[in-house]
Amino acid sequence: MTKNFFWPARVYYEDTDAASVVYYSNYLKYLERARTEWLRALGFDQGALMARTGLGFAVRSISAEYLKPARLDDALQVISRIESHGRVQVVFDQRIERGEQTLLTAKVRIACMDLNRGKAAPMPLDIYQQFEKLT
């Protein structure tokens, strides 16, 4: 099992500003989609998880460094790995690359939440165990 997850993304017109550069907040969407697809690849559907357990994941904090701009039609690669995790939260180390160039680096802290109570809760054991294998 690989410790890094690679997710391809393409820059579309809707992602860019008037200068055909990706608008800064859209990088966060790429990061979110990569984390979601990684969970899906591990066999976990977030919608089914919410329906079955009432649990979901929410971003608690993010730190991002914007290094170079992505532009219209660029083919990007979002690379994600788990930096650390516990029963309630996980920290992802993510980066966005275009070829050999790193465009963005980010640390994203995600909390498992009891959606009905609006409070942090332990993540399901099966997800925790998968994360354990990846750190």
C-alpha beads as a LAMMPS data file, in Angstrom:
LAMMPS data file: protein, C-alpha beads

135 atoms
134 bonds

1 atom types
1 bond types

-500.0 500.0 xlo xhi
-500.0 500.0 ylo yhi
-500.0 500.0 zlo zhi

Masses

1 110.0

Atoms # bond

1 1 1 0.000 0.000 0.000
2 1 1 1.466 3.362 -1.037
3 1 1 1.744 6.104 1.578
4 1 1 1.138 8.832 -1.010
5 1 1 -2.061 9.334 -2.953
6 1 1 -1.915 10.949 -6.394
7 1 1 -4.980 12.624 -7.881
8 1 1 -4.933 14.320 -11.300
9 1 1 -6.721 17.621 -11.826
10 1 1 -7.164 19.901 -14.822
11 1 1 -7.547 23.679 -14.618
12 1 1 -10.806 24.783 -16.205
13 1 1 -11.966 28.261 -17.146
14 1 1 -14.252 28.367 -14.081
15 1 1 -11.188 27.906 -11.822
16 1 1 -9.417 31.025 -13.068
17 1 1 -9.531 34.771 -12.672
18 1 1 -9.424 37.394 -15.433
19 1 1 -5.703 36.705 -15.996
20 1 1 -6.354 32.949 -16.568
21 1 1 -4.598 32.146 -13.276
22 1 1 -6.237 29.802 -10.751
23 1 1 -8.027 31.860 -8.123
24 1 1 -6.432 31.188 -4.739
25 1 1 -9.460 29.582 -3.037
26 1 1 -9.853 27.046 -5.844
27 1 1 -6.615 25.357 -4.790
28 1 1 -8.460 24.393 -1.591
29 1 1 -11.080 22.646 -3.735
30 1 1 -8.373 20.579 -5.423
31 1 1 -7.008 19.584 -2.005
32 1 1 -10.492 18.645 -0.737
33 1 1 -11.274 16.582 -3.815
34 1 1 -7.989 14.695 -3.507
35 1 1 -8.679 13.817 0.152
36 1 1 -12.218 12.716 -0.734
37 1 1 -11.018 10.541 -3.607
38 1 1 -8.352 9.009 -1.371
39 1 1 -11.005 7.996 1.161
40 1 1 -13.092 6.594 -1.704
41 1 1 -10.092 4.616 -2.990
42 1 1 -9.698 3.175 0.529
43 1 1 -13.328 2.014 0.369
44 1 1 -14.992 4.797 2.367
45 1 1 -17.818 6.859 0.882
46 1 1 -18.376 9.993 2.950
47 1 1 -22.087 10.183 2.144
48 1 1 -22.625 6.602 3.277
49 1 1 -20.511 7.230 6.375
50 1 1 -22.684 10.219 7.325
51 1 1 -25.911 8.293 6.736
52 1 1 -24.716 5.224 8.664
53 1 1 -22.935 6.846 11.625
54 1 1 -23.815 10.542 11.710
55 1 1 -20.087 11.277 11.455
56 1 1 -18.303 13.480 8.957
57 1 1 -14.996 15.233 8.480
58 1 1 -14.430 18.980 8.711
59 1 1 -11.381 21.140 8.135
60 1 1 -10.160 22.466 11.470
61 1 1 -7.178 24.415 10.158
62 1 1 -5.108 24.874 7.045
63 1 1 -1.734 26.393 6.288
64 1 1 -0.901 26.893 2.619
65 1 1 2.060 28.294 0.727
66 1 1 1.289 29.493 -2.794
67 1 1 4.569 29.114 -4.672
68 1 1 3.737 29.389 -8.391
69 1 1 0.506 30.015 -10.287
70 1 1 -1.474 27.375 -12.140
71 1 1 -3.050 28.505 -15.386
72 1 1 -5.935 27.632 -17.669
73 1 1 -5.663 24.072 -19.095
74 1 1 -2.730 23.053 -16.870
75 1 1 -2.614 19.382 -15.938
76 1 1 -1.993 19.187 -12.201
77 1 1 -1.203 16.432 -9.747
78 1 1 -2.401 16.665 -6.147
79 1 1 -0.189 14.572 -3.884
80 1 1 -1.453 13.748 -0.407
81 1 1 0.016 11.906 2.538
82 1 1 -0.910 11.553 6.176
83 1 1 1.525 13.394 8.404
84 1 1 -0.067 12.332 11.693
85 1 1 -3.357 11.102 13.079
86 1 1 -5.240 10.253 16.227
87 1 1 -8.714 8.924 16.880
88 1 1 -10.343 12.343 16.379
89 1 1 -8.147 14.172 13.886
90 1 1 -5.766 13.649 11.016
91 1 1 -3.169 16.014 9.540
92 1 1 -2.613 15.807 5.801
93 1 1 0.513 17.022 4.052
94 1 1 -0.568 17.962 0.532
95 1 1 1.010 19.561 -2.484
96 1 1 -0.041 20.507 -5.985
97 1 1 2.415 20.003 -8.804
98 1 1 2.571 20.783 -12.514
99 1 1 5.146 18.478 -13.996
100 1 1 8.278 18.891 -11.882
101 1 1 7.168 22.214 -10.368
102 1 1 5.555 22.447 -6.947
103 1 1 2.846 25.114 -7.079
104 1 1 1.401 24.831 -3.578
105 1 1 2.172 23.084 -0.291
106 1 1 -0.365 22.723 2.506
107 1 1 -0.933 21.200 5.926
108 1 1 -4.596 20.444 6.520
109 1 1 -5.931 19.386 9.932
110 1 1 -9.200 17.486 9.669
111 1 1 -11.472 16.652 12.607
112 1 1 -14.006 13.851 12.750
113 1 1 -17.316 15.355 13.816
114 1 1 -20.574 14.089 15.247
115 1 1 -22.750 16.056 12.847
116 1 1 -25.863 15.958 15.033
117 1 1 -24.085 17.344 18.091
118 1 1 -21.632 19.582 16.232
119 1 1 -18.767 18.224 18.322
120 1 1 -15.567 16.311 17.665
121 1 1 -15.903 12.521 17.921
122 1 1 -13.656 9.508 17.401
123 1 1 -13.463 8.400 13.784
124 1 1 -14.705 4.912 12.927
125 1 1 -12.162 2.269 13.837
126 1 1 -11.884 0.929 10.274
127 1 1 -10.881 4.365 8.942
128 1 1 -8.467 4.903 11.819
129 1 1 -6.845 1.523 11.099
130 1 1 -6.436 2.396 7.414
131 1 1 -4.775 5.684 8.389
132 1 1 -2.531 3.735 10.775
133 1 1 -1.253 1.675 7.826
134 1 1 -0.493 4.848 5.871
135 1 1 1.626 6.646 8.478

Bonds

1 1 1 2
2 1 2 3
3 1 3 4
4 1 4 5
5 1 5 6
6 1 6 7
7 1 7 8
8 1 8 9
9 1 9 10
10 1 10 11
11 1 11 12
12 1 12 13
13 1 13 14
14 1 14 15
15 1 15 16
16 1 16 17
17 1 17 18
18 1 18 19
19 1 19 20
20 1 20 21
21 1 21 22
22 1 22 23
23 1 23 24
24 1 24 25
25 1 25 26
26 1 26 27
27 1 27 28
28 1 28 29
29 1 29 30
30 1 30 31
31 1 31 32
32 1 32 33
33 1 33 34
34 1 34 35
35 1 35 36
36 1 36 37
37 1 37 38
38 1 38 39
39 1 39 40
40 1 40 41
41 1 41 42
42 1 42 43
43 1 43 44
44 1 44 45
45 1 45 46
46 1 46 47
47 1 47 48
48 1 48 49
49 1 49 50
50 1 50 51
51 1 51 52
52 1 52 53
53 1 53 54
54 1 54 55
55 1 55 56
56 1 56 57
57 1 57 58
58 1 58 59
59 1 59 60
60 1 60 61
61 1 61 62
62 1 62 63
63 1 63 64
64 1 64 65
65 1 65 66
66 1 66 67
67 1 67 68
68 1 68 69
69 1 69 70
70 1 70 71
71 1 71 72
72 1 72 73
73 1 73 74
74 1 74 75
75 1 75 76
76 1 76 77
77 1 77 78
78 1 78 79
79 1 79 80
80 1 80 81
81 1 81 82
82 1 82 83
83 1 83 84
84 1 84 85
85 1 85 86
86 1 86 87
87 1 87 88
88 1 88 89
89 1 89 90
90 1 90 91
91 1 91 92
92 1 92 93
93 1 93 94
94 1 94 95
95 1 95 96
96 1 96 97
97 1 97 98
98 1 98 99
99 1 99 100
100 1 100 101
101 1 101 102
102 1 102 103
103 1 103 104
104 1 104 105
105 1 105 106
106 1 106 107
107 1 107 108
108 1 108 109
109 1 109 110
110 1 110 111
111 1 111 112
112 1 112 113
113 1 113 114
114 1 114 115
115 1 115 116
116 1 116 117
117 1 117 118
118 1 118 119
119 1 119 120
120 1 120 121
121 1 121 122
122 1 122 123
123 1 123 124
124 1 124 125
125 1 125 126
126 1 126 127
127 1 127 128
128 1 128 129
129 1 129 130
130 1 130 131
131 1 131 132
132 1 132 133
133 1 133 134
134 1 134 135
